[in-house]
Amino acid sequence: MRNEEQRRLLGAFVRTRRESMTPEGHDRRRRTPGLRREELAARAAIGTTWVAWIEQGRDVRPSAETLARLASGLSLSAAERDYLFSLAGRHDPVDPFADAGQAAPPAIAALVGEIAWPCYALDPAWTLCAANPAARQLFVGLFEDDPAPNLLRYVFTHPAARALLPDWNARAGRLLAEFRRDYSHGLADPRVQGVVHWLQEQSPEFRESWNAQTVLAREGGTRSFRHPDRGLLHFTQHTLADVERGDFRVVFLQPAETRG
């Protein structure tokens, strides 16, 4: 957990929610309000000690899975569950992509909007926090019904990505090696951790590439796409880092035929 105040708030929240719950077979003679700690622990399938330490605001690091069981045991609403994970500094394993991600810094948003070629911006979890119309047209299926499209999830789990990238194996492997370089700077971000954990569970290719420990700088070069309406397209990729927020990336694709 991040700091003393967050631990205190988390402990008070869990204790208050526990004491507000009505135990099964309620006995009016009992003096303890709501559930006892051992009763909550049994409902959540976690140790009573964990419940006590969290409520006491101790400097402990319960896993996201432990917190998920605790949230279920407390019957938390979606908003309460989000509050719990936010205070604990963990990302909810139910859906690591549910968070809309970080907004693009103003300079990045302005740049993306002005470039005519396909252009997009990536936040530390590689969620697209900005994209221009040309990028939305190029990446088929990426932006459909998704308020927080993630480039890694798209490439490794979306069928449209495999059709769009004629050299999918090489591109996916390189993409992940480039992400691993950024990953070292985002270890404290629970969203980044959640994305990696989710993809390891959902994609054997991601898990295999991740375990290979390959690291590459994000470099330019030729990128090809087999678009369902426009056919085979070739671009030269360029990547810029924001000088104010080095964990954000701006990527734009220069059509190959425009080069002199």
Solvent accessible surface area in square Angstrom, and as a share of the most:
residue,aa,sasa,rsa
1,M,14,0.06
2,R,137,0.50
3,N,75,0.39
4,E,130,0.58
5,E,87,0.39
6,Q,31,0.14
7,R,37,0.13
8,R,131,0.48
9,L,61,0.30
10,L,0,0.00
11,G,1,0.01
12,A,30,0.23
13,F,34,0.14
14,V,0,0.00
15,R,90,0.33
16,T,84,0.49
17,R,50,0.18
18,R,15,0.06
19,E,66,0.29
20,S,72,0.46
21,M,25,0.11
22,T,104,0.61
23,P,7,0.04
24,E,159,0.71
25,G,80,0.77
26,H,99,0.44
27,D,59,0.30
28,R,222,0.81
29,R,208,0.76
30,R,42,0.15
31,R,238,0.87
32,T,51,0.29
33,P,80,0.50
34,G,13,0.13
35,L,5,0.03
36,R,89,0.32
37,R,73,0.26
38,E,92,0.41
39,E,48,0.22
40,L,0,0.00
41,A,5,0.04
42,A,80,0.62
43,R,106,0.39
44,A,3,0.03
45,A,74,0.57
46,I,19,0.10
47,G,38,0.36
48,T,60,0.35
49,T,71,0.41
50,W,83,0.29
51,V,0,0.00
52,A,15,0.12
53,W,85,0.30
54,I,1,0.01
55,E,8,0.04
56,Q,94,0.42
57,G,17,0.17
58,R,117,0.43
59,D,107,0.55
60,V,23,0.13
61,R,124,0.45
62,P,2,0.02
63,S,46,0.30
64,A,19,0.15
65,E,72,0.32
66,T,12,0.07
67,L,0,0.00
68,A,16,0.12
69,R,102,0.37
70,L,0,0.00
71,A,1,0.01
72,S,75,0.48
73,G,3,0.03
74,L,0,0.00
75,S,69,0.44
76,L,25,0.12
77,S,58,0.37
78,A,89,0.69
79,A,79,0.61
80,E,51,0.23
81,R,45,0.16
82,D,100,0.52
83,Y,92,0.35
84,L,0,0.00
85,F,6,0.02
86,S,62,0.40
87,L,15,0.07
88,A,2,0.01
89,G,8,0.08
90,R,66,0.24
91,H,26,0.12
92,D,30,0.15
93,P,40,0.25
94,V,105,0.60
95,D,57,0.29
96,P,3,0.02
97,F,13,0.05
98,A,74,0.57
99,D,65,0.34
100,A,74,0.57
101,G,21,0.20
102,Q,61,0.27
103,A,91,0.70
104,A,18,0.14
105,P,16,0.10
106,P,117,0.73
107,A,62,0.48
108,I,5,0.02
109,A,47,0.36
110,A,61,0.47
111,L,67,0.33
112,V,3,0.02
113,G,56,0.54
114,E,145,0.65
115,I,34,0.17
116,A,91,0.71
117,W,89,0.31
118,P,9,0.06
119,C,0,0.00
120,Y,7,0.03
121,A,0,0.00
122,L,0,0.00
123,D,1,0.01
124,P,14,0.09
125,A,0,0.00
126,W,2,0.01
127,T,4,0.02
128,L,12,0.06
129,C,33,0.20
130,A,18,0.14
131,A,18,0.14
132,N,5,0.02
133,P,96,0.60
134,A,24,0.19
135,A,0,0.00
136,R,125,0.46
137,Q,119,0.53
138,L,0,0.00
139,F,13,0.05
140,V,45,0.26
141,G,11,0.11
142,L,8,0.04
143,F,36,0.15
144,E,119,0.53
145,D,153,0.79
146,D,39,0.20
147,P,123,0.78
148,A,3,0.02
149,P,8,0.05
150,N,1,0.01
151,L,7,0.03
152,L,0,0.00
153,R,49,0.18
154,Y,7,0.03
155,V,8,0.04
156,F,7,0.03
157,T,54,0.32
158,H,63,0.28
159,P,104,0.66
160,A,23,0.18
161,A,0,0.00
162,R,103,0.37
163,A,70,0.54
164,L,2,0.01
165,L,9,0.04
166,P,59,0.37
167,D,63,0.33
168,W,23,0.08
169,N,121,0.62
170,A,71,0.55
171,R,37,0.14
172,A,3,0.02
173,G,28,0.27
174,R,68,0.25
175,L,22,0.11
176,L,4,0.02
177,A,3,0.02
178,E,6,0.03
179,F,0,0.00
180,R,31,0.11
181,R,107,0.39
182,D,19,0.10
183,Y,34,0.13
184,S,66,0.43
185,H,141,0.63
186,G,10,0.10
187,L,97,0.48
188,A,100,0.77
189,D,27,0.14
190,P,23,0.14
191,R,20,0.07
192,V,1,0.00
193,Q,70,0.31
194,G,11,0.11
195,V,1,0.00
196,V,8,0.05
197,H,79,0.35
198,W,56,0.20
199,L,0,0.00
200,Q,47,0.21
201,E,114,0.51
202,Q,100,0.45
203,S,2,0.01
204,P,82,0.52
205,E,64,0.29
206,F,0,0.00
207,R,98,0.36
208,E,131,0.59
209,S,35,0.23
210,W,20,0.07
211,N,95,0.49
212,A,67,0.52
213,Q,116,0.52
214,T,67,0.39
215,V,84,0.48
216,L,65,0.32
217,A,44,0.34
218,R,35,0.13
219,E,99,0.44
220,G,45,0.43
221,G,28,0.27
222,T,94,0.54
223,R,25,0.09
224,S,21,0.13
225,F,3,0.01
226,R,127,0.46
227,H,13,0.06
228,P,96,0.60
229,D,125,0.65
230,R,128,0.47
231,G,34,0.32
232,L,84,0.42
233,L,31,0.15
234,H,81,0.36
235,F,6,0.02
236,T,17,0.10
237,Q,12,0.05
238,H,63,0.28
239,T,35,0.21
240,L,83,0.41
241,A,59,0.45
242,D,16,0.08
243,V,148,0.85
244,E,137,0.62
245,R,93,0.34
246,G,49,0.47
247,D,51,0.27
248,F,1,0.00
249,R,25,0.09
250,V,3,0.01
251,V,0,0.00
252,F,33,0.14
253,L,2,0.01
254,Q,36,0.16
255,P,21,0.13
256,A,37,0.29
257,E,144,0.65
258,T,75,0.43
259,R,145,0.53
260,G,127,1.22
